[in-house]
Amino acid sequence: MTRSERFLADDAATAQFGAELALTLKPGEVVSLEGDLGAGKTALARAIIRTLADDPALEVPSPTFALIQPYETPRGPVLHADLYRLADAGEVEELGLLDDPEAIVLVEWADRAPQVLDAVTLSVALDMPPGGAGRLARMRR
């Protein structure tokens, strides 16, 4: 298991980090995006998806209410899920979140479904440092 940390000073740094991270992802990876509400999980996912899609203007809505948003990209299918509103962990099976072994799966609030946590290949935790300026990204593979 490898671990690393990176300070993200602002939204531009978060977008750059997401773009760099996207280039390391392979089909079949399940990425857990962790952090409190407002920590930047969706902003990071947005940057990753736009890079994978090779479209910096791509509309990437939060999947909070839809639970899952699929994207077709030059790098293959990408699924962005937000399990915050998941009523029961069993619902993950109905969503088909882990059904495509070629998909890159980005999951916010993965801890709401143990079967998703078991599939995670990369965890990225975003924390707000004291004072609230920037974010600290901690990665664990």
C-alpha positions in Angstrom: 0.0 0.0 0.0 1.4 3.4 -1.0 0.4 6.7 0.6 1.0 10.3 -0.3 -0.2 13.7 0.6 -0.6 16.9 -1.4 -1.8 20.4 -0.4 -4.3 21.9 -2.7 -4.3 25.7 -2.2 -7.4 26.5 -4.3 -9.9 25.3 -6.9 -7.3 25.6 -9.7 -4.9 23.3 -7.7 -7.8 20.9 -7.1 -8.6 20.8 -10.8 -4.9 20.3 -11.7 -4.6 17.5 -9.2 -7.7 15.8 -10.6 -6.3 16.1 -14.1 -3.0 14.5 -13.0 -4.9 11.8 -11.1 -7.1 11.0 -14.1 -4.0 10.1 -16.2 -3.0 7.4 -13.7 -6.4 5.7 -13.6 -6.9 2.4 -15.4 -10.1 0.6 -16.5 -11.6 -1.3 -13.6 -10.3 1.1 -10.9 -12.7 2.1 -8.1 -11.8 5.4 -6.5 -13.2 6.4 -3.2 -13.5 10.2 -2.7 -13.7 10.9 1.0 -14.2 13.9 3.1 -16.8 16.0 4.9 -19.6 17.9 3.1 -18.0 20.8 1.2 -14.5 19.2 1.2 -14.3 19.2 -2.6 -15.1 15.6 -3.6 -17.4 16.6 -6.4 -15.0 19.3 -7.7 -12.2 16.7 -7.8 -14.5 14.1 -9.6 -15.4 16.8 -12.1 -11.8 17.5 -12.9 -11.0 13.8 -13.3 -14.1 13.2 -15.6 -13.3 16.2 -17.7 -9.7 15.0 -18.2 -10.8 11.4 -19.0 -13.4 12.8 -21.5 -10.8 15.2 -23.0 -13.4 18.0 -22.6 -12.6 20.8 -20.2 -16.1 22.3 -20.7 -18.0 19.0 -20.1 -21.0 19.5 -17.8 -20.5 17.3 -14.8 -23.4 17.6 -12.4 -23.3 16.3 -8.9 -24.9 12.8 -8.8 -26.3 13.6 -5.3 -30.0 13.0 -6.4 -29.4 10.6 -9.3 -26.9 8.6 -7.3 -25.0 7.7 -10.4 -24.0 9.6 -13.6 -22.4 7.6 -16.5 -20.0 9.0 -19.0 -18.5 7.6 -22.2 -15.0 8.8 -22.6 -12.0 8.0 -24.9 -10.6 6.1 -22.0 -13.7 4.0 -21.6 -16.8 4.2 -19.4 -16.7 6.3 -16.3 -19.3 6.2 -13.5 -19.6 8.9 -10.9 -21.6 7.9 -7.9 -22.7 9.7 -4.7 -24.0 7.3 -2.1 -24.8 9.9 0.5 -28.6 9.5 0.0 -28.4 5.7 -0.3 -31.1 4.3 1.9 -29.7 0.8 2.1 -26.3 -0.7 1.1 -28.2 -3.4 -0.9 -29.3 -0.7 -3.4 -25.8 -0.7 -4.8 -26.5 -4.0 -6.6 -29.5 -2.4 -8.3 -27.4 0.6 -9.4 -25.0 -1.7 -11.3 -22.1 0.4 -10.0 -19.6 -2.5 -10.0 -21.0 -4.4 -12.9 -18.7 -3.2 -15.7 -15.1 -4.4 -15.1 -13.8 -1.9 -17.7 -15.4 1.2 -16.0 -13.5 3.7 -14.0 -15.7 4.2 -11.0 -15.5 7.4 -8.8 -17.5 7.1 -5.6 -18.4 9.7 -3.0 -19.5 8.4 0.3 -18.3 4.8 -0.5 -18.5 4.0 3.2 -22.3 3.7 2.9 -21.8 0.4 1.1 -19.4 -2.2 2.3 -19.3 -4.0 -1.0 -18.1 -0.8 -2.7 -15.4 -0.2 0.0 -14.2 -3.8 -0.7 -13.7 -3.0 -4.4 -11.8 0.3 -3.8 -8.4 0.4 -5.5 -7.6 4.1 -4.6 -8.8 6.3 -1.8 -8.5 10.0 -1.9 -9.4 11.8 1.3 -9.9 15.6 1.2 -9.6 17.5 4.5 -9.9 21.1 5.3 -6.9 22.3 7.3 -7.3 24.5 10.3 -8.3 28.0 9.1 -10.2 26.5 6.2 -7.8 27.7 3.4 -7.2 25.0 0.7 -7.5 21.3 1.1 -5.1 18.5 2.1 -5.4 15.5 -0.3 -4.3 12.1 1.2 -4.1 9.2 -1.3 -3.9 5.5 -0.4 -3.5 2.8 -3.0 
